[in-house]
Amino acid sequence: MMANLQITTSLLGLGLAFFILFLVRRDHIYISHALFWIGIAGLAALLGLWPGLIDRIASWVGISYSPAALLLGAVVVLLVKSLYSDITHTQLERQLRRLNQRMALMEVRGVSADHKSDEA
């Protein structure tokens, strides 16, 4: 039973890695984001091939129930990824707002220059 779980987990990790590479190749995801997800897929494959690793990590940090350590790690990784996405989204919104303001200023200056040329 354990061998089937190891094989399934490893195959899921490798499948995710290949899917991410496919998305990068089709230009559906940036390479910086893809590296994160490939790292996650590699970790899943590693834990599938070496299931005792999560037990060692859990005992090292003082967690007696190793699946809880795995879930805690997954939640922390997803929270960090969510925070990083929010930071990136905020930066893009700020840049877009500034670009719109610059364009509005350029249009106003262009309109006032057109009116001055008409008067001359």
Jmol script that loads the backbone (N, CA, C; Angstrom):
load data "model"
ATOM      1  N   MET A   1       0.825  -1.199   0.000  1.00  0.00           N
ATOM      2  CA  MET A   1       0.000   0.000   0.000  1.00  0.00           C
ATOM      3  C   MET A   1       0.862   1.253   0.000  1.00  0.00           C
ATOM      4  N   MET A   2       1.941   1.245   0.809  1.00  0.00           N
ATOM      5  CA  MET A   2       2.794   2.418   0.895  1.00  0.00           C
ATOM      6  C   MET A   2       3.525   2.667  -0.414  1.00  0.00           C
ATOM      7  N   ALA A   3       3.902   1.608  -1.115  1.00  0.00           N
ATOM      8  CA  ALA A   3       4.594   1.779  -2.392  1.00  0.00           C
ATOM      9  C   ALA A   3       3.673   2.453  -3.406  1.00  0.00           C
ATOM     10  N   ASN A   4       2.396   2.095  -3.407  1.00  0.00           N
ATOM     11  CA  ASN A   4       1.452   2.743  -4.325  1.00  0.00           C
ATOM     12  C   ASN A   4       1.321   4.230  -4.029  1.00  0.00           C
ATOM     13  N   LEU A   5       1.277   4.592  -2.757  1.00  0.00           N
ATOM     14  CA  LEU A   5       1.196   5.998  -2.364  1.00  0.00           C
ATOM     15  C   LEU A   5       2.451   6.748  -2.788  1.00  0.00           C
ATOM     16  N   GLN A   6       3.613   6.139  -2.605  1.00  0.00           N
ATOM     17  CA  GLN A   6       4.869   6.773  -3.008  1.00  0.00           C
ATOM     18  C   GLN A   6       4.908   6.988  -4.517  1.00  0.00           C
ATOM     19  N   ILE A   7       4.505   5.990  -5.265  1.00  0.00           N
ATOM     20  CA  ILE A   7       4.514   6.097  -6.732  1.00  0.00           C
ATOM     21  C   ILE A   7       3.523   7.165  -7.183  1.00  0.00           C
ATOM     22  N   THR A   8       2.330   7.167  -6.592  1.00  0.00           N
ATOM     23  CA  THR A   8       1.314   8.155  -6.966  1.00  0.00           C
ATOM     24  C   THR A   8       1.780   9.569  -6.659  1.00  0.00           C
ATOM     25  N   THR A   9       2.319   9.781  -5.471  1.00  0.00           N
ATOM     26  CA  THR A   9       2.792  11.110  -5.086  1.00  0.00           C
ATOM     27  C   THR A   9       3.931  11.567  -5.985  1.00  0.00           C
ATOM     28  N   SER A  10       4.850  10.678  -6.263  1.00  0.00           N
ATOM     29  CA  SER A  10       5.971  11.018  -7.137  1.00  0.00           C
ATOM     30  C   SER A  10       5.490  11.356  -8.546  1.00  0.00           C
ATOM     31  N   LEU A  11       4.577  10.564  -9.066  1.00  0.00           N
ATOM     32  CA  LEU A  11       4.048  10.825 -10.404  1.00  0.00           C
ATOM     33  C   LEU A  11       3.263  12.129 -10.461  1.00  0.00           C
ATOM     34  N   LEU A  12       2.524  12.435  -9.404  1.00  0.00           N
ATOM     35  CA  LEU A  12       1.811  13.710  -9.360  1.00  0.00           C
ATOM     36  C   LEU A  12       2.785  14.885  -9.363  1.00  0.00           C
ATOM     37  N   GLY A  13       3.852  14.779  -8.599  1.00  0.00           N
ATOM     38  CA  GLY A  13       4.861  15.835  -8.575  1.00  0.00           C
ATOM     39  C   GLY A  13       5.526  16.022  -9.925  1.00  0.00           C
ATOM     40  N   LEU A  14       5.904  14.923 -10.551  1.00  0.00           N
ATOM     41  CA  LEU A  14       6.528  15.005 -11.870  1.00  0.00           C
ATOM     42  C   LEU A  14       5.539  15.504 -12.925  1.00  0.00           C
ATOM     43  N   GLY A  15       4.298  15.048 -12.832  1.00  0.00           N
ATOM     44  CA  GLY A  15       3.272  15.515 -13.764  1.00  0.00           C
ATOM     45  C   GLY A  15       3.029  17.013 -13.635  1.00  0.00           C
ATOM     46  N   LEU A  16       3.016  17.499 -12.407  1.00  0.00           N
ATOM     47  CA  LEU A  16       2.846  18.935 -12.180  1.00  0.00           C
ATOM     48  C   LEU A  16       4.021  19.712 -12.760  1.00  0.00           C
ATOM     49  N   ALA A  17       5.217  19.199 -12.575  1.00  0.00           N
ATOM     50  CA  ALA A  17       6.403  19.870 -13.119  1.00  0.00           C
ATOM     51  C   ALA A  17       6.320  19.948 -14.643  1.00  0.00           C
ATOM     52  N   PHE A  18       5.937  18.861 -15.302  1.00  0.00           N
ATOM     53  CA  PHE A  18       5.817  18.879 -16.756  1.00  0.00           C
ATOM     54  C   PHE A  18       4.695  19.813 -17.207  1.00  0.00           C
ATOM     55  N   PHE A  19       3.603  19.864 -16.462  1.00  0.00           N
ATOM     56  CA  PHE A  19       2.510  20.762 -16.805  1.00  0.00           C
ATOM     57  C   PHE A  19       2.954  22.221 -16.692  1.00  0.00           C
ATOM     58  N   ILE A  20       3.715  22.536 -15.660  1.00  0.00           N
ATOM     59  CA  ILE A  20       4.225  23.896 -15.491  1.00  0.00           C
ATOM     60  C   ILE A  20       5.157  24.252 -16.648  1.00  0.00           C
ATOM     61  N   LEU A  21       6.021  23.331 -17.023  1.00  0.00           N
ATOM     62  CA  LEU A  21       6.902  23.586 -18.166  1.00  0.00           C
ATOM     63  C   LEU A  21       6.083  23.803 -19.449  1.00  0.00           C
ATOM     64  N   PHE A  22       5.007  23.059 -19.611  1.00  0.00           N
ATOM     65  CA  PHE A  22       4.120  23.242 -20.760  1.00  0.00           C
ATOM     66  C   PHE A  22       3.522  24.652 -20.743  1.00  0.00           C
ATOM     67  N   LEU A  23       3.089  25.113 -19.564  1.00  0.00           N
ATOM     68  CA  LEU A  23       2.518  26.457 -19.448  1.00  0.00           C
ATOM     69  C   LEU A  23       3.545  27.536 -19.758  1.00  0.00           C
ATOM     70  N   VAL A  24       4.780  27.325 -19.340  1.00  0.00           N
ATOM     71  CA  VAL A  24       5.845  28.282 -19.653  1.00  0.00           C
ATOM     72  C   VAL A  24       6.090  28.306 -21.151  1.00  0.00           C
ATOM     73  N   ARG A  25       6.139  27.143 -21.746  1.00  0.00           N
ATOM     74  CA  ARG A  25       6.389  27.040 -23.191  1.00  0.00           C
ATOM     75  C   ARG A  25       5.288  27.720 -23.999  1.00  0.00           C
ATOM     76  N   ARG A  26       4.051  27.626 -23.534  1.00  0.00           N
ATOM     77  CA  ARG A  26       2.915  28.265 -24.214  1.00  0.00           C
ATOM     78  C   ARG A  26       2.763  29.734 -23.819  1.00  0.00           C
ATOM     79  N   ASP A  27       3.643  30.231 -22.961  1.00  0.00           N
ATOM     80  CA  ASP A  27       3.643  31.615 -22.489  1.00  0.00           C
ATOM     81  C   ASP A  27       2.372  31.954 -21.709  1.00  0.00           C
ATOM     82  N   HIS A  28       1.899  30.994 -20.910  1.00  0.00           N
ATOM     83  CA  HIS A  28       0.741  31.222 -20.054  1.00  0.00           C
ATOM     84  C   HIS A  28       1.152  31.584 -18.629  1.00  0.00           C
ATOM     85  N   ILE A  29       2.425  31.417 -18.302  1.00  0.00           N
ATOM     86  CA  ILE A  29       2.913  31.722 -16.963  1.00  0.00           C
ATOM     87  C   ILE A  29       4.362  32.205 -17.093  1.00  0.00           C
ATOM     88  N   TYR A  30       4.711  33.206 -16.299  1.00  0.00           N
ATOM     89  CA  TYR A  30       6.077  33.725 -16.314  1.00  0.00           C
ATOM     90  C   TYR A  30       7.023  32.727 -15.663  1.00  0.00           C
ATOM     91  N   ILE A  31       8.258  32.783 -16.098  1.00  0.00           N
ATOM     92  CA  ILE A  31       9.259  31.830 -15.603  1.00  0.00           C
ATOM     93  C   ILE A  31       9.491  31.999 -14.100  1.00  0.00           C
ATOM     94  N   SER A  32       9.405  33.222 -13.595  1.00  0.00           N
ATOM     95  CA  SER A  32       9.623  33.427 -12.155  1.00  0.00           C
ATOM     96  C   SER A  32       8.536  32.724 -11.332  1.00  0.00           C
ATOM     97  N   HIS A  33       7.313  32.741 -11.813  1.00  0.00           N
ATOM     98  CA  HIS A  33       6.226  32.036 -11.125  1.00  0.00           C
ATOM     99  C   HIS A  33       6.369  30.521 -11.337  1.00  0.00           C
ATOM    100  N   ALA A  34       6.799  30.150 -12.516  1.00  0.00           N
ATOM    101  CA  ALA A  34       6.951  28.725 -12.832  1.00  0.00           C
ATOM    102  C   ALA A  34       8.021  28.084 -11.957  1.00  0.00           C
ATOM    103  N   LEU A  35       9.084  28.812 -11.661  1.00  0.00           N
ATOM    104  CA  LEU A  35      10.143  28.252 -10.816  1.00  0.00           C
ATOM    105  C   LEU A  35       9.612  27.900  -9.434  1.00  0.00           C
ATOM    106  N   PHE A  36       8.743  28.736  -8.909  1.00  0.00           N
ATOM    107  CA  PHE A  36       8.124  28.441  -7.615  1.00  0.00           C
ATOM    108  C   PHE A  36       7.339  27.135  -7.685  1.00  0.00           C
ATOM    109  N   TRP A  37       6.478  27.010  -8.697  1.00  0.00           N
ATOM    110  CA  TRP A  37       5.625  25.834  -8.796  1.00  0.00           C
ATOM    111  C   TRP A  37       6.419  24.575  -9.145  1.00  0.00           C
ATOM    112  N   ILE A  38       7.481  24.719  -9.915  1.00  0.00           N
ATOM    113  CA  ILE A  38       8.337  23.562 -10.197  1.00  0.00           C
ATOM    114  C   ILE A  38       9.035  23.118  -8.917  1.00  0.00           C
ATOM    115  N   GLY A  39       9.413  24.076  -8.082  1.00  0.00           N
ATOM    116  CA  GLY A  39       9.987  23.732  -6.783  1.00  0.00           C
ATOM    117  C   GLY A  39       9.005  22.968  -5.913  1.00  0.00           C
ATOM    118  N   ILE A  40       7.751  23.395  -5.922  1.00  0.00           N
ATOM    119  CA  ILE A  40       6.706  22.694  -5.161  1.00  0.00           C
ATOM    120  C   ILE A  40       6.518  21.281  -5.719  1.00  0.00           C
ATOM    121  N   ALA A  41       6.493  21.167  -7.039  1.00  0.00           N
ATOM    122  CA  ALA A  41       6.330  19.850  -7.669  1.00  0.00           C
ATOM    123  C   ALA A  41       7.520  18.955  -7.338  1.00  0.00           C
ATOM    124  N   GLY A  42       8.714  19.516  -7.349  1.00  0.00           N
ATOM    125  CA  GLY A  42       9.903  18.742  -6.988  1.00  0.00           C
ATOM    126  C   GLY A  42       9.854  18.276  -5.541  1.00  0.00           C
ATOM    127  N   LEU A  43       9.376  19.138  -4.670  1.00  0.00           N
ATOM    128  CA  LEU A  43       9.234  18.759  -3.262  1.00  0.00           C
ATOM    129  C   LEU A  43       8.222  17.631  -3.096  1.00  0.00           C
ATOM    130  N   ALA A  44       7.122  17.709  -3.845  1.00  0.00           N
ATOM    131  CA  ALA A  44       6.117  16.633  -3.781  1.00  0.00           C
ATOM    132  C   ALA A  44       6.710  15.322  -4.275  1.00  0.00           C
ATOM    133  N   ALA A  45       7.476  15.387  -5.360  1.00  0.00           N
ATOM    134  CA  ALA A  45       8.119  14.175  -5.883  1.00  0.00           C
ATOM    135  C   ALA A  45       9.133  13.629  -4.884  1.00  0.00           C
ATOM    136  N   LEU A  46       9.888  14.524  -4.241  1.00  0.00           N
ATOM    137  CA  LEU A  46      10.879  14.101  -3.248  1.00  0.00           C
ATOM    138  C   LEU A  46      10.205  13.433  -2.053  1.00  0.00           C
ATOM    139  N   LEU A  47       9.119  14.022  -1.583  1.00  0.00           N
ATOM    140  CA  LEU A  47       8.404  13.420  -0.451  1.00  0.00           C
ATOM    141  C   LEU A  47       7.758  12.096  -0.841  1.00  0.00           C
ATOM    142  N   GLY A  48       7.390  11.971  -2.112  1.00  0.00           N
ATOM    143  CA  GLY A  48       6.845  10.699  -2.573  1.00  0.00           C
ATOM    144  C   GLY A  48       7.907   9.615  -2.640  1.00  0.00           C
ATOM    145  N   LEU A  49       9.104  10.007  -3.069  1.00  0.00           N
ATOM    146  CA  LEU A  49      10.188   9.029  -3.160  1.00  0.00           C
ATOM    147  C   LEU A  49      10.789   8.711  -1.795  1.00  0.00           C
ATOM    148  N   TRP A  50      10.777   9.683  -0.895  1.00  0.00           N
ATOM    149  CA  TRP A  50      11.384   9.510   0.427  1.00  0.00           C
ATOM    150  C   TRP A  50      10.386   9.960   1.497  1.00  0.00           C
ATOM    151  N   PRO A  51       9.379   9.142   1.806  1.00  0.00           N
ATOM    152  CA  PRO A  51       8.325   9.553   2.739  1.00  0.00           C
ATOM    153  C   PRO A  51       8.819   9.740   4.174  1.00  0.00           C
ATOM    154  N   GLY A  52       9.927   9.140   4.532  1.00  0.00           N
ATOM    155  CA  GLY A  52      10.457   9.325   5.882  1.00  0.00           C
ATOM    156  C   GLY A  52      10.988  10.724   6.121  1.00  0.00           C
ATOM    157  N   LEU A  53      11.179  11.486   5.038  1.00  0.00           N
ATOM    158  CA  LEU A  53      11.705  12.844   5.172  1.00  0.00           C
ATOM    159  C   LEU A  53      10.754  13.728   5.968  1.00  0.00           C
ATOM    160  N   ILE A  54       9.460  13.619   5.730  1.00  0.00           N
ATOM    161  CA  ILE A  54       8.502  14.446   6.462  1.00  0.00           C
ATOM    162  C   ILE A  54       8.490  14.076   7.940  1.00  0.00           C
ATOM    163  N   ASP A  55       8.707  12.800   8.261  1.00  0.00           N
ATOM    164  CA  ASP A  55       8.794  12.390   9.662  1.00  0.00           C
ATOM    165  C   ASP A  55      10.013  13.021  10.326  1.00  0.00           C
ATOM    166  N   ARG A  56      11.114  13.036   9.620  1.00  0.00           N
ATOM    167  CA  ARG A  56      12.340  13.641  10.180  1.00  0.00           C
ATOM    168  C   ARG A  56      12.177  15.139  10.376  1.00  0.00           C
ATOM    169  N   ILE A  57      11.591  15.797   9.392  1.00  0.00           N
ATOM    170  CA  ILE A  57      11.390  17.243   9.509  1.00  0.00           C
ATOM    171  C   ILE A  57      10.445  17.545  10.665  1.00  0.00           C
ATOM    172  N   ALA A  58       9.370  16.774  10.793  1.00  0.00           N
ATOM    173  CA  ALA A  58       8.401  16.987  11.877  1.00  0.00           C
ATOM    174  C   ALA A  58       9.054  16.800  13.240  1.00  0.00           C
ATOM    175  N   SER A  59       9.844  15.752  13.398  1.00  0.00           N
ATOM    176  CA  SER A  59      10.502  15.542  14.693  1.00  0.00           C
ATOM    177  C   SER A  59      11.549  16.618  14.955  1.00  0.00           C
ATOM    178  N   TRP A  60      12.184  17.115  13.910  1.00  0.00           N
ATOM    179  CA  TRP A  60      13.205  18.160  14.052  1.00  0.00           C
ATOM    180  C   TRP A  60      12.591  19.467  14.567  1.00  0.00           C
ATOM    181  N   VAL A  61      11.370  19.798  14.107  1.00  0.00           N
ATOM    182  CA  VAL A  61      10.722  21.031  14.564  1.00  0.00           C
ATOM    183  C   VAL A  61       9.816  20.805  15.770  1.00  0.00           C
ATOM    184  N   GLY A  62       9.706  19.564  16.243  1.00  0.00           N
ATOM    185  CA  GLY A  62       8.955  19.283  17.457  1.00  0.00           C
ATOM    186  C   GLY A  62       7.481  18.989  17.243  1.00  0.00           C
ATOM    187  N   ILE A  63       7.103  18.543  16.063  1.00  0.00           N
ATOM    188  CA  ILE A  63       5.716  18.182  15.790  1.00  0.00           C
ATOM    189  C   ILE A  63       5.625  16.657  15.843  1.00  0.00           C
ATOM    190  N   SER A  64       4.734  16.169  16.703  1.00  0.00           N
ATOM    191  CA  SER A  64       4.680  14.714  16.912  1.00  0.00           C
ATOM    192  C   SER A  64       3.881  13.987  15.826  1.00  0.00           C
ATOM    193  N   TYR A  65       2.959  14.667  15.170  1.00  0.00           N
ATOM    194  CA  TYR A  65       2.138  14.042  14.134  1.00  0.00           C
ATOM    195  C   TYR A  65       2.587  14.600  12.781  1.00  0.00           C
ATOM    196  N   SER A  66       3.349  13.817  12.040  1.00  0.00           N
ATOM    197  CA  SER A  66       4.003  14.318  10.832  1.00  0.00           C
ATOM    198  C   SER A  66       3.040  14.804   9.740  1.00  0.00           C
ATOM    199  N   PRO A  67       1.856  14.206   9.544  1.00  0.00           N
ATOM    200  CA  PRO A  67       0.949  14.795   8.544  1.00  0.00           C
ATOM    201  C   PRO A  67       0.535  16.231   8.885  1.00  0.00           C
ATOM    202  N   ALA A  68       0.488  16.549  10.173  1.00  0.00           N
ATOM    203  CA  ALA A  68       0.174  17.930  10.570  1.00  0.00           C
ATOM    204  C   ALA A  68       1.295  18.870  10.127  1.00  0.00           C
ATOM    205  N   ALA A  69       2.533  18.402  10.179  1.00  0.00           N
ATOM    206  CA  ALA A  69       3.652  19.214   9.716  1.00  0.00           C
ATOM    207  C   ALA A  69       3.563  19.457   8.218  1.00  0.00           C
ATOM    208  N   LEU A  70       3.152  18.436   7.494  1.00  0.00           N
ATOM    209  CA  LEU A  70       2.991  18.571   6.051  1.00  0.00           C
ATOM    210  C   LEU A  70       1.902  19.599   5.721  1.00  0.00           C
ATOM    211  N   LEU A  71       0.773  19.525   6.415  1.00  0.00           N
ATOM    212  CA  LEU A  71      -0.308  20.485   6.187  1.00  0.00           C
ATOM    213  C   LEU A  71       0.092  21.891   6.607  1.00  0.00           C
ATOM    214  N   LEU A  72       0.793  22.004   7.721  1.00  0.00           N
ATOM    215  CA  LEU A  72       1.263  23.308   8.163  1.00  0.00           C
ATOM    216  C   LEU A  72       2.217  23.909   7.132  1.00  0.00           C
ATOM    217  N   GLY A  73       3.118  23.103   6.625  1.00  0.00           N
ATOM    218  CA  GLY A  73       4.046  23.573   5.592  1.00  0.00           C
ATOM    219  C   GLY A  73       3.321  24.026   4.337  1.00  0.00           C
ATOM    220  N   ALA A  74       2.309  23.268   3.928  1.00  0.00           N
ATOM    221  CA  ALA A  74       1.540  23.633   2.738  1.00  0.00           C
ATOM    222  C   ALA A  74       0.798  24.948   2.946  1.00  0.00           C
ATOM    223  N   VAL A  75       0.211  25.129   4.119  1.00  0.00           N
ATOM    224  CA  VAL A  75      -0.507  26.367   4.407  1.00  0.00           C
ATOM    225  C   VAL A  75       0.452  27.556   4.413  1.00  0.00           C
ATOM    226  N   VAL A  76       1.608  27.391   5.029  1.00  0.00           N
ATOM    227  CA  VAL A  76       2.598  28.480   5.072  1.00  0.00           C
ATOM    228  C   VAL A  76       3.056  28.839   3.663  1.00  0.00           C
ATOM    229  N   VAL A  77       3.352  27.842   2.838  1.00  0.00           N
ATOM    230  CA  VAL A  77       3.794  28.104   1.464  1.00  0.00           C
ATOM    231  C   VAL A  77       2.715  28.838   0.686  1.00  0.00           C
ATOM    232  N   LEU A  78       1.464  28.415   0.812  1.00  0.00           N
ATOM    233  CA  LEU A  78       0.380  29.078   0.089  1.00  0.00           C
ATOM    234  C   LEU A  78       0.125  30.494   0.604  1.00  0.00           C
ATOM    235  N   LEU A  79       0.280  30.719   1.903  1.00  0.00           N
ATOM    236  CA  LEU A  79       0.132  32.069   2.438  1.00  0.00           C
ATOM    237  C   LEU A  79       1.228  32.993   1.913  1.00  0.00           C
ATOM    238  N   VAL A  80       2.465  32.493   1.872  1.00  0.00           N
ATOM    239  CA  VAL A  80       3.576  33.297   1.343  1.00  0.00           C
ATOM    240  C   VAL A  80       3.347  33.600  -0.128  1.00  0.00           C
ATOM    241  N   LYS A  81       2.904  32.601  -0.892  1.00  0.00           N
ATOM    242  CA  LYS A  81       2.629  32.812  -2.313  1.00  0.00           C
ATOM    243  C   LYS A  81       1.504  33.826  -2.497  1.00  0.00           C
ATOM    244  N   SER A  82       0.472  33.747  -1.687  1.00  0.00           N
ATOM    245  CA  SER A  82      -0.636  34.691  -1.763  1.00  0.00           C
ATOM    246  C   SER A  82      -0.167  36.107  -1.441  1.00  0.00           C
ATOM    247  N   LEU A  83       0.636  36.253  -0.411  1.00  0.00           N
ATOM    248  CA  LEU A  83       1.170  37.563  -0.043  1.00  0.00           C
ATOM    249  C   LEU A  83       2.033  38.127  -1.169  1.00  0.00           C
ATOM    250  N   TYR A  84       2.882  37.290  -1.755  1.00  0.00           N
ATOM    251  CA  TYR A  84       3.729  37.728  -2.862  1.00  0.00           C
ATOM    252  C   TYR A  84       2.872  38.171  -4.057  1.00  0.00           C
ATOM    253  N   SER A  85       1.803  37.429  -4.328  1.00  0.00           N
ATOM    254  CA  SER A  85       0.905  37.796  -5.430  1.00  0.00           C
ATOM    255  C   SER A  85       0.212  39.123  -5.150  1.00  0.00           C
ATOM    256  N   ASP A  86      -0.200  39.347  -3.917  1.00  0.00           N
ATOM    257  CA  ASP A  86      -0.834  40.616  -3.567  1.00  0.00           C
ATOM    258  C   ASP A  86       0.143  41.778  -3.704  1.00  0.00           C
ATOM    259  N   ILE A  87       1.382  41.578  -3.301  1.00  0.00           N
ATOM    260  CA  ILE A  87       2.397  42.628  -3.438  1.00  0.00           C
ATOM    261  C   ILE A  87       2.615  42.950  -4.906  1.00  0.00           C
ATOM    262  N   THR A  88       2.748  41.931  -5.734  1.00  0.00           N
ATOM    263  CA  THR A  88       2.947  42.132  -7.167  1.00  0.00           C
ATOM    264  C   THR A  88       1.742  42.825  -7.791  1.00  0.00           C
ATOM    265  N   HIS A  89       0.545  42.396  -7.415  1.00  0.00           N
ATOM    266  CA  HIS A  89      -0.683  43.002  -7.942  1.00  0.00           C
ATOM    267  C   HIS A  89      -0.760  44.477  -7.561  1.00  0.00           C
ATOM    268  N   THR A  90      -0.405  44.815  -6.325  1.00  0.00           N
ATOM    269  CA  THR A  90      -0.424  46.198  -5.866  1.00  0.00           C
ATOM    270  C   THR A  90       0.566  47.039  -6.655  1.00  0.00           C
ATOM    271  N   GLN A  91       1.753  46.520  -6.893  1.00  0.00           N
ATOM    272  CA  GLN A  91       2.749  47.250  -7.674  1.00  0.00           C
ATOM    273  C   GLN A  91       2.254  47.505  -9.096  1.00  0.00           C
ATOM    274  N   LEU A  92       1.647  46.496  -9.703  1.00  0.00           N
ATOM    275  CA  LEU A  92       1.126  46.663 -11.063  1.00  0.00           C
ATOM    276  C   LEU A  92      -0.005  47.688 -11.111  1.00  0.00           C
ATOM    277  N   GLU A  93      -0.892  47.646 -10.123  1.00  0.00           N
ATOM    278  CA  GLU A  93      -1.976  48.633 -10.071  1.00  0.00           C
ATOM    279  C   GLU A  93      -1.420  50.039  -9.914  1.00  0.00           C
ATOM    280  N   ARG A  94      -0.418  50.204  -9.068  1.00  0.00           N
ATOM    281  CA  ARG A  94       0.198  51.510  -8.857  1.00  0.00           C
ATOM    282  C   ARG A  94       0.840  52.008 -10.153  1.00  0.00           C
ATOM    283  N   GLN A  95       1.557  51.139 -10.849  1.00  0.00           N
ATOM    284  CA  GLN A  95       2.187  51.528 -12.111  1.00  0.00           C
ATOM    285  C   GLN A  95       1.139  51.891 -13.159  1.00  0.00           C
ATOM    286  N   LEU A  96       0.062  51.126 -13.222  1.00  0.00           N
ATOM    287  CA  LEU A  96      -1.005  51.409 -14.181  1.00  0.00           C
ATOM    288  C   LEU A  96      -1.681  52.742 -13.874  1.00  0.00           C
ATOM    289  N   ARG A  97      -1.931  53.018 -12.609  1.00  0.00           N
ATOM    290  CA  ARG A  97      -2.546  54.283 -12.217  1.00  0.00           C
ATOM    291  C   ARG A  97      -1.647  55.455 -12.608  1.00  0.00           C
ATOM    292  N   ARG A  98      -0.340  55.325 -12.350  1.00  0.00           N
ATOM    293  CA  ARG A  98       0.596  56.396 -12.713  1.00  0.00           C
ATOM    294  C   ARG A  98       0.672  56.576 -14.228  1.00  0.00           C
ATOM    295  N   LEU A  99       0.644  55.486 -14.961  1.00  0.00           N
ATOM    296  CA  LEU A  99       0.662  55.564 -16.414  1.00  0.00           C
ATOM    297  C   LEU A  99      -0.592  56.270 -16.930  1.00  0.00           C
ATOM    298  N   ASN A 100      -1.743  55.946 -16.363  1.00  0.00           N
ATOM    299  CA  ASN A 100      -2.986  56.617 -16.756  1.00  0.00           C
ATOM    300  C   ASN A 100      -2.929  58.113 -16.444  1.00  0.00           C
ATOM    301  N   GLN A 101      -2.355  58.465 -15.310  1.00  0.00           N
ATOM    302  CA  GLN A 101      -2.234  59.875 -14.959  1.00  0.00           C
ATOM    303  C   GLN A 101      -1.307  60.598 -15.929  1.00  0.00           C
ATOM    304  N   ARG A 102      -0.202  59.980 -16.289  1.00  0.00           N
ATOM    305  CA  ARG A 102       0.719  60.595 -17.251  1.00  0.00           C
ATOM    306  C   ARG A 102       0.054  60.763 -18.611  1.00  0.00           C
ATOM    307  N   MET A 103      -0.690  59.761 -19.026  1.00  0.00           N
ATOM    308  CA  MET A 103      -1.379  59.863 -20.308  1.00  0.00           C
ATOM    309  C   MET A 103      -2.418  60.983 -20.272  1.00  0.00           C
ATOM    310  N   ALA A 104      -3.127  61.109 -19.165  1.00  0.00           N
ATOM    311  CA  ALA A 104      -4.122  62.171 -19.036  1.00  0.00           C
ATOM    312  C   ALA A 104      -3.438  63.533 -19.098  1.00  0.00           C
ATOM    313  N   LEU A 105      -2.300  63.674 -18.443  1.00  0.00           N
ATOM    314  CA  LEU A 105      -1.561  64.933 -18.501  1.00  0.00           C
ATOM    315  C   LEU A 105      -1.080  65.230 -19.916  1.00  0.00           C
ATOM    316  N   MET A 106      -0.604  64.218 -20.611  1.00  0.00           N
ATOM    317  CA  MET A 106      -0.137  64.409 -21.977  1.00  0.00           C
ATOM    318  C   MET A 106      -1.290  64.807 -22.892  1.00  0.00           C
ATOM    319  N   GLU A 107      -2.466  64.213 -22.693  1.00  0.00           N
ATOM    320  CA  GLU A 107      -3.626  64.564 -23.505  1.00  0.00           C
ATOM    321  C   GLU A 107      -4.060  66.000 -23.237  1.00  0.00           C
ATOM    322  N   VAL A 108      -4.039  66.414 -21.973  1.00  0.00           N
ATOM    323  CA  VAL A 108      -4.413  67.784 -21.630  1.00  0.00           C
ATOM    324  C   VAL A 108      -3.416  68.757 -22.247  1.00  0.00           C
ATOM    325  N   ARG A 109      -2.132  68.453 -22.155  1.00  0.00           N
ATOM    326  CA  ARG A 109      -1.109  69.324 -22.749  1.00  0.00           C
ATOM    327  C   ARG A 109      -1.231  69.342 -24.269  1.00  0.00           C
ATOM    328  N   GLY A 110      -1.558  68.209 -24.858  1.00  0.00           N
ATOM    329  CA  GLY A 110      -1.737  68.144 -26.309  1.00  0.00           C
ATOM    330  C   GLY A 110      -2.939  68.946 -26.750  1.00  0.00           C
ATOM    331  N   VAL A 111      -4.026  68.907 -25.984  1.00  0.00           N
ATOM    332  CA  VAL A 111      -5.231  69.658 -26.324  1.00  0.00           C
ATOM    333  C   VAL A 111      -4.961  71.150 -26.183  1.00  0.00           C
ATOM    334  N   SER A 112      -4.275  71.555 -25.132  1.00  0.00           N
ATOM    335  CA  SER A 112      -4.005  72.990 -24.948  1.00  0.00           C
ATOM    336  C   SER A 112      -3.035  73.483 -26.031  1.00  0.00           C
ATOM    337  N   ALA A 113      -2.100  72.637 -26.468  1.00  0.00           N
ATOM    338  CA  ALA A 113      -1.189  73.033 -27.533  1.00  0.00           C
ATOM    339  C   ALA A 113      -1.938  73.156 -28.849  1.00  0.00           C
ATOM    340  N   ASP A 114      -2.926  72.281 -29.093  1.00  0.00           N
ATOM    341  CA  ASP A 114      -3.728  72.350 -30.312  1.00  0.00           C
ATOM    342  C   ASP A 114      -4.545  73.626 -30.341  1.00  0.00           C
ATOM    343  N   HIS A 115      -5.113  74.014 -29.188  1.00  0.00           N
ATOM    344  CA  HIS A 115      -5.907  75.228 -29.133  1.00  0.00           C
ATOM    345  C   HIS A 115      -5.050  76.460 -29.362  1.00  0.00           C
ATOM    346  N   LYS A 116      -3.831  76.473 -28.853  1.00  0.00           N
ATOM    347  CA  LYS A 116      -2.928  77.602 -29.046  1.00  0.00           C
ATOM    348  C   LYS A 116      -2.536  77.717 -30.504  1.00  0.00           C
ATOM    349  N   SER A 117      -2.316  76.583 -31.186  1.00  0.00           N
ATOM    350  CA  SER A 117      -1.922  76.637 -32.591  1.00  0.00           C
ATOM    351  C   SER A 117      -3.091  77.115 -33.455  1.00  0.00           C
ATOM    352  N   ASP A 118      -4.330  76.792 -33.032  1.00  0.00           N
ATOM    353  CA  ASP A 118      -5.497  77.248 -33.777  1.00  0.00           C
ATOM    354  C   ASP A 118      -5.674  78.761 -33.682  1.00  0.00           C
ATOM    355  N   GLU A 119      -5.332  79.300 -32.508  1.00  0.00           N
ATOM    356  CA  GLU A 119      -5.480  80.736 -32.290  1.00  0.00           C
ATOM    357  C   GLU A 119      -4.450  81.522 -33.072  1.00  0.00           C
ATOM    358  N   ALA A 120      -3.295  80.983 -33.349  1.00  0.00           N
ATOM    359  CA  ALA A 120      -2.209  81.729 -34.010  1.00  0.00           C
ATOM    360  C   ALA A 120      -2.395  81.883 -35.482  1.00  0.00           C
TER     361      ALA A 120
END
end "model"
wireframe off; spacefill off
backbone 0.3
color backbone group
